[in-house]
Amino acid sequence: RHGPFVALHCASTQADALEAELFGTDAGTGRDGARAGRLAQALGGTLFLHEVGELPATAQRRLLNVLQQGQFTPPGQGAPLPLDLAIVCASGQPLSERVAQGLFAEELYHRLNGLSVRLPALRERQDLPVLVQRALQRCGAGRPPEVAEPTMLLLRQHRWPGNLRQLFGLLNTARLML
């Protein structure tokens, strides 16, 4: 818990660059010379793979191999390093569905699937008033304004396809217009 926290957003990184981001580059292949990958950067800490279901098949195979062996060799280095880190993953689509569609390696799914936490969509949550107050506190100085009950009713009825980001953006805009 005192180690580094290193994140990699798998969906926003180009497929051909994902392996380099995850495993690193040596002086002969990287534009900027040798660069440690996220695995090496996270040693002793936590690697967070956001949208892990978007990993290309080649990166999935390499990651599975690293997890099975419990070690990896960064590019340009001869000696393998022990895999001393926690891996936390998030996905907007259930990985089991990606496996069923043939888009995610089943073995990797089982390796990563330890403790699963499903966060309900904003429209399914019962604590919307609390979230609204916290959002208003985050985006403004001082005491947040009260939200009238008719407004809260409208907020509860909205589908929120953008989830919390959409709610926070809407509330920040409304706060600026007050």
C-alpha positions in Angstrom: 0.0 0.0 0.0 3.0 2.3 0.4 4.3 1.5 -3.1 3.6 3.3 -6.3 0.2 3.4 -8.0 0.6 3.2 -11.7 -2.3 3.4 -14.1 -2.7 2.5 -17.8 -5.8 3.3 -19.7 -6.0 0.5 -22.2 -8.7 2.0 -24.4 -7.1 5.4 -24.9 -3.7 4.0 -25.8 -3.1 2.9 -29.4 -3.1 -0.8 -29.8 0.5 -0.9 -31.2 1.8 1.2 -28.3 0.1 -0.8 -25.5 2.7 -3.5 -25.2 5.5 -0.8 -25.1 3.5 1.0 -22.4 3.0 -2.1 -20.4 6.3 -3.8 -20.8 8.7 -0.9 -21.7 11.1 -0.3 -24.5 14.9 -0.7 -24.9 17.2 1.9 -26.4 16.9 0.4 -29.9 13.1 0.4 -30.2 11.7 3.4 -28.4 11.5 6.9 -29.8 12.8 8.3 -26.6 15.3 5.5 -25.9 14.9 3.0 -23.1 11.8 3.4 -21.1 10.5 1.4 -18.2 7.0 -0.1 -18.8 4.1 0.3 -16.4 4.8 -3.2 -14.9 8.3 -2.2 -13.9 7.1 1.2 -12.6 4.5 -0.5 -10.4 6.9 -3.0 -8.7 6.2 -3.0 -5.0 2.9 -1.3 -5.5 -0.2 -1.4 -7.7 -0.8 -1.5 -11.4 -4.3 -0.3 -12.4 -5.4 -1.4 -15.9 -8.4 0.7 -16.8 -10.6 -0.8 -19.6 -8.5 -4.0 -19.4 -10.9 -5.6 -21.9 -9.5 -3.4 -24.6 -6.0 -5.0 -24.4 -5.0 -6.4 -27.8 -4.6 -10.2 -28.1 -0.8 -10.1 -28.2 -0.7 -8.0 -25.0 -3.2 -10.3 -23.3 -0.9 -13.3 -24.1 2.2 -11.6 -22.8 0.4 -10.4 -19.6 -0.9 -13.9 -19.1 2.6 -15.4 -19.5 4.0 -12.8 -17.0 1.2 -13.7 -14.5 1.8 -17.4 -14.9 5.5 -17.2 -14.5 5.4 -14.6 -11.7 8.3 -12.7 -13.3 9.1 -10.7 -16.4 12.2 -9.4 -18.2 12.1 -5.7 -19.2 13.3 -5.0 -22.7 17.1 -4.7 -22.9 17.6 -6.4 -19.6 18.9 -10.0 -19.2 17.7 -10.9 -15.8 14.0 -11.4 -15.0 12.3 -9.4 -12.3 9.9 -10.9 -9.8 6.4 -9.8 -10.3 5.9 -8.0 -6.9 2.7 -6.0 -7.4 -1.0 -6.0 -7.1 -3.0 -5.7 -10.3 -6.4 -4.0 -10.2 -8.6 -3.9 -13.4 -11.7 -2.0 -14.4 -13.9 -2.6 -17.4 -17.0 -0.8 -18.7 -18.3 -4.1 -20.2 -18.3 -7.3 -18.2 -15.1 -9.3 -19.1 -17.2 -12.5 -19.1 -19.0 -11.1 -22.1 -15.8 -10.2 -23.9 -14.6 -13.8 -23.3 -17.9 -15.1 -24.7 -17.4 -12.9 -27.8 -13.8 -14.2 -28.2 -12.3 -10.8 -27.6 -10.6 -11.5 -24.3 -8.5 -14.6 -23.3 -10.4 -16.8 -21.0 -7.3 -17.9 -19.1 -6.4 -14.2 -18.5 -9.9 -13.5 -17.3 -9.6 -16.3 -14.7 -6.2 -15.0 -13.6 -7.4 -11.5 -13.1 -10.8 -12.3 -11.7 -10.2 -12.3 -8.0 -12.5 -10.0 -6.2 -15.1 -8.5 -8.5 -17.0 -5.4 -7.6 -19.9 -4.2 -9.7 -20.6 -0.5 -9.5 -24.2 0.2 -10.4 -25.0 2.8 -13.0 -25.9 6.2 -11.6 -29.6 5.7 -12.6 -29.7 2.6 -10.4 -28.2 4.2 -7.3 -30.3 5.2 -4.3 -27.8 7.8 -3.0 -28.2 10.4 -5.7 -28.8 13.3 -3.2 -25.5 12.5 -1.4 -23.6 12.3 -4.7 -25.1 15.7 -5.8 -24.0 17.3 -2.6 -20.5 15.9 -2.9 -20.2 16.9 -6.5 -21.3 20.5 -5.6 -18.7 20.5 -2.8 -16.0 19.4 -5.2 -16.6 21.9 -7.9 -17.1 25.0 -5.8 -15.7 27.0 -2.9 -17.7 27.4 0.2 -21.0 25.9 1.2 -22.7 24.2 -1.8 -26.2 25.5 -2.8 -29.3 23.5 -1.8 -30.9 21.5 -4.5 -34.7 22.0 -4.6 -36.8 18.8 -4.5 -38.3 19.4 -8.0 -34.8 19.6 -9.4 -33.7 16.5 -7.5 -36.7 14.7 -8.9 -35.6 15.6 -12.4 -32.1 14.4 -11.6 -33.5 11.0 -10.4 -35.5 10.6 -13.6 -32.6 11.2 -16.0 -30.9 8.1 -17.5 -27.3 9.4 -17.0 -25.6 7.7 -20.0 -22.4 9.6 -19.0 -22.7 8.4 -15.4 -20.9 10.4 -12.7 -18.9 12.5 -15.2 -22.1 13.7 -16.8 -23.6 14.5 -13.4 -20.5 16.4 -12.2 -20.3 18.3 -15.5 -24.0 19.3 -15.3 -23.7 20.4 -11.7 -20.5 22.4 -12.3 -22.2 24.2 -15.2 -25.3 24.9 -13.1 -23.1 26.2 -10.3 -21.3 28.5 -12.7 -24.6 29.9 -13.9 -25.9 30.8 -10.4 
